[in-house]
Amino acid sequence: MQASHHGQPQQHQTRAMNNGVCYRALYDYEAQDMDEVSFMDGDFIVDCTPIDEGWLTGTVQRTGLRGMLPANYVSLAN
């Protein structure tokens, strides 16, 4: 039964990619505050929403963590 749980996160990540706007990280970013999220170059950030000039909220697909991120570290994924 545990083997089926091993594949579950990947299935969840695939579903998350279909919700909201998706961005791809251009650089590594280390969270500077509790409400921010860290990510690595190449990560996909899903369910993104702009919150104010220069900042978005989103979920890092690789980690499942959600928080604020700088908009200039990501680009819209096609």
DRENPA-3360 file (N, C-alpha, C; in nm, 2 decimals, always signed):
BEGIN
1 = MQASHHGQ = +0.08/-0.12/+0.00/+0.00/+0.00/+0.00/+0.09/+0.13/+0.00 ~ +0.20/+0.12/+0.07/+0.29/+0.24/+0.07/+0.34/+0.28/-0.07 ~ +0.36/+0.18/-0.15/+0.41/+0.21/-0.29/+0.32/+0.30/-0.37 ~ +0.19/+0.29/-0.34/+0.09/+0.37/-0.41/+0.11/+0.52/-0.36 ~ +0.14/+0.54/-0.24/+0.16/+0.67/-0.19/+0.28/+0.74/-0.25 ~ +0.38/+0.66/-0.29/+0.50/+0.71/-0.35/+0.47/+0.79/-0.47 ~ +0.38/+0.74/-0.56/+0.35/+0.81/-0.68/+0.25/+0.92/-0.67 ~ +0.19/+0.94/-0.55/+0.08/+1.03/-0.53/+0.13/+1.18/-0.55;
9 = PQQHQTRA = +0.24/+1.22/-0.49/+0.28/+1.36/-0.51/+0.29/+1.41/-0.66 ~ +0.35/+1.32/-0.74/+0.36/+1.36/-0.88/+0.22/+1.38/-0.95 ~ +0.13/+1.29/-0.91/-0.01/+1.31/-0.97/-0.07/+1.44/-0.92 ~ -0.04/+1.47/-0.79/-0.10/+1.60/-0.74/-0.03/+1.72/-0.81 ~ +0.10/+1.71/-0.84/+0.17/+1.82/-0.90/+0.12/+1.84/-1.04 ~ +0.09/+1.73/-1.11/+0.03/+1.74/-1.25/-0.10/+1.81/-1.25 ~ -0.19/+1.78/-1.15/-0.32/+1.84/-1.14/-0.30/+1.99/-1.11 ~ -0.21/+2.03/-1.02/-0.19/+2.16/-0.98/-0.15/+2.25/-1.10;
17 = MNNGVCYR = -0.07/+2.19/-1.20/-0.03/+2.26/-1.31/-0.14/+2.31/-1.40 ~ -0.26/+2.25/-1.39/-0.37/+2.29/-1.47/-0.46/+2.40/-1.41 ~ -0.42/+2.44/-1.29/-0.50/+2.55/-1.22/-0.43/+2.68/-1.22 ~ -0.50/+2.79/-1.26/-0.44/+2.92/-1.25/-0.33/+2.94/-1.35 ~ -0.26/+3.05/-1.33/-0.15/+3.09/-1.41/-0.02/+3.02/-1.37 ~ +0.06/+2.98/-1.46/+0.19/+2.91/-1.43/+0.31/+2.99/-1.47 ~ +0.41/+3.00/-1.39/+0.53/+3.06/-1.42/+0.65/+2.96/-1.40 ~ +0.76/+2.99/-1.47/+0.88/+2.91/-1.45/+0.99/+3.00/-1.39;
25 = ALYDYEAQ = +1.06/+2.95/-1.29/+1.16/+3.03/-1.22/+1.28/+3.05/-1.31 ~ +1.33/+3.17/-1.31/+1.45/+3.21/-1.39/+1.58/+3.20/-1.31 ~ +1.56/+3.21/-1.18/+1.68/+3.21/-1.09/+1.64/+3.14/-0.96 ~ +1.74/+3.10/-0.88/+1.71/+3.06/-0.74/+1.66/+3.17/-0.66 ~ +1.57/+3.15/-0.56/+1.53/+3.25/-0.47/+1.52/+3.19/-0.33 ~ +1.58/+3.26/-0.23/+1.57/+3.21/-0.09/+1.47/+3.31/-0.02 ~ +1.37/+3.25/+0.04/+1.26/+3.33/+0.11/+1.33/+3.42/+0.21 ~ +1.29/+3.55/+0.21/+1.34/+3.65/+0.31/+1.25/+3.67/+0.43;
33 = DMDEVSFM = +1.13/+3.62/+0.42/+1.03/+3.64/+0.52/+0.94/+3.52/+0.54 ~ +0.86/+3.51/+0.64/+0.78/+3.39/+0.67/+0.67/+3.37/+0.56 ~ +0.62/+3.48/+0.50/+0.52/+3.47/+0.40/+0.57/+3.44/+0.26 ~ +0.70/+3.44/+0.24/+0.76/+3.41/+0.11/+0.79/+3.26/+0.09 ~ +0.82/+3.23/-0.03/+0.85/+3.09/-0.06/+0.98/+3.08/-0.14 ~ +1.06/+2.98/-0.11/+1.19/+2.96/-0.18/+1.17/+2.87/-0.30 ~ +1.25/+2.89/-0.40/+1.24/+2.80/-0.52/+1.38/+2.80/-0.59 ~ +1.39/+2.71/-0.69/+1.51/+2.70/-0.76/+1.49/+2.73/-0.91;
41 = DGDFIVDC = +1.60/+2.77/-0.98/+1.59/+2.79/-1.12/+1.53/+2.67/-1.19 ~ +1.43/+2.70/-1.28/+1.36/+2.59/-1.35/+1.24/+2.54/-1.28 ~ +1.22/+2.57/-1.16/+1.09/+2.53/-1.09/+0.97/+2.59/-1.16 ~ +0.86/+2.52/-1.15/+0.73/+2.57/-1.20/+0.66/+2.62/-1.07 ~ +0.60/+2.74/-1.08/+0.52/+2.80/-0.98/+0.38/+2.81/-1.03 ~ +0.28/+2.74/-0.97/+0.15/+2.73/-1.02/+0.05/+2.81/-0.94 ~ -0.07/+2.83/-0.99/-0.18/+2.90/-0.92/-0.13/+3.04/-0.88 ~ -0.07/+3.11/-0.97/-0.01/+3.24/-0.94/-0.11/+3.35/-0.95;
49 = TPIDEGWL = -0.10/+3.45/-0.86/-0.19/+3.57/-0.86/-0.10/+3.69/-0.82 ~ -0.11/+3.79/-0.90/-0.04/+3.92/-0.86/-0.10/+3.98/-0.73 ~ -0.01/+4.02/-0.64/-0.07/+4.08/-0.52/-0.04/+4.23/-0.51 ~ +0.08/+4.27/-0.56/+0.11/+4.41/-0.58/+0.22/+4.43/-0.67 ~ +0.26/+4.55/-0.70/+0.37/+4.56/-0.80/+0.50/+4.49/-0.77 ~ +0.53/+4.40/-0.85/+0.66/+4.32/-0.83/+0.65/+4.19/-0.75 ~ +0.53/+4.16/-0.70/+0.51/+4.04/-0.62/+0.39/+3.96/-0.67 ~ +0.41/+3.82/-0.65/+0.30/+3.73/-0.68/+0.28/+3.63/-0.56;
57 = TGTVQRTG = +0.17/+3.57/-0.56/+0.16/+3.45/-0.47/+0.15/+3.33/-0.56 ~ +0.20/+3.22/-0.52/+0.20/+3.10/-0.60/+0.25/+2.98/-0.52 ~ +0.23/+2.86/-0.58/+0.27/+2.73/-0.52/+0.38/+2.67/-0.60 ~ +0.50/+2.65/-0.53/+0.61/+2.58/-0.60/+0.57/+2.44/-0.63 ~ +0.56/+2.40/-0.75/+0.52/+2.27/-0.79/+0.61/+2.16/-0.73 ~ +0.73/+2.18/-0.72/+0.83/+2.07/-0.67/+0.81/+2.05/-0.53 ~ +0.78/+2.15/-0.45/+0.78/+2.14/-0.30/+0.64/+2.14/-0.24 ~ +0.54/+2.19/-0.32/+0.41/+2.21/-0.27/+0.39/+2.33/-0.18;
65 = LRGMLPAN = +0.49/+2.40/-0.15/+0.49/+2.52/-0.06/+0.43/+2.64/-0.13 ~ +0.35/+2.72/-0.06/+0.28/+2.83/-0.12/+0.33/+2.96/-0.04 ~ +0.34/+3.07/-0.12/+0.38/+3.20/-0.06/+0.40/+3.30/-0.16 ~ +0.46/+3.42/-0.11/+0.49/+3.53/-0.20/+0.62/+3.51/-0.27 ~ +0.64/+3.56/-0.39/+0.76/+3.55/-0.46/+0.78/+3.68/-0.55 ~ +0.90/+3.71/-0.58/+0.93/+3.83/-0.66/+0.90/+3.80/-0.81 ~ +0.82/+3.89/-0.87/+0.78/+3.86/-1.01/+0.90/+3.87/-1.11 ~ +1.00/+3.94/-1.07/+1.12/+3.95/-1.17/+1.21/+3.83/-1.16;
73 = YVSLAN = +1.18/+3.73/-1.08/+1.25/+3.60/-1.08/+1.18/+3.49/-1.16 ~ +1.07/+3.52/-1.22/+0.99/+3.42/-1.29/+0.95/+3.47/-1.43 ~ +0.92/+3.38/-1.52/+0.86/+3.42/-1.64/+0.74/+3.33/-1.67 ~ +0.64/+3.39/-1.74/+0.52/+3.32/-1.78/+0.55/+3.19/-1.85 ~ +0.50/+3.07/-1.81/+0.53/+2.95/-1.88/+0.42/+2.93/-1.98 ~ +0.46/+2.88/-2.10/+0.37/+2.86/-2.21/+0.31/+2.72/-2.21;
% end
